[in-house]
């Protein structure tokens, strides 16, 4: 598969990934879907026309020159180890691989996509970090995929993609409690919401905190500003919280 040109409206991560590691985050732009799915919807579970989803996925594959593996994401902590034969629809919320031209792919429409690689570029990973998966430990599971037989991993770096921002992500007390049950310091990333029992959660900051606790201190990308917020950037990103019925964009990382 020969790589074509990436759509200039997509996001190419600005991170010091080693040579041979490639990554991209799609946006709404560059596809054939119509209506609330316009235009580059990559989700086959949201009510869009199957032929349009297939055409959109093929466009992404041609553009990156690799095979994206689209997971069946369940807001859990499962990690799939990908190879050339891993089928689309594999149930997991994170993926890792050492194979070339197999893209670890996570779809989002408010949840946080996290891409990972080691300093040598020997392995890459992607994780779907909604609040449930993040609180339950999906990033820990993804990082464990880089461990050697002694349970140690080398220097890792991460890139955080667009997600619902801290001014838009209102949650209940049970969400705050889920994070505090694992890490009391996580309370610093919740601000009181407009109503009693409601809180505004900073998902990128919670992810950065969790990554730091796992020894991943080189973290790039989403800084929690409105430019990265899926709810605020309606022309660039799908947002389930904003629209209800909508498509999914994706973050992908692969070894070339």
Beta strands, then each sheet from edge to edge (+ up, - down):
strand 1: 21-25
strand 2: 67-70
strand 3: 79-81
strand 4: 94-97
strand 5: 102-108
strand 6: 112-118
strand 7: 124-129
strand 8: 156-160
strand 9: 170-172
strand 10: 190-192
strand 11: 198-201
strand 12: 218-221
strand 13: 249-255
sheet 1: 1+ 13- 5+ 2+
sheet 2: 3+ 4+ 7- 6+ 8- 12-
sheet 3: 9+ 11- 10+
end
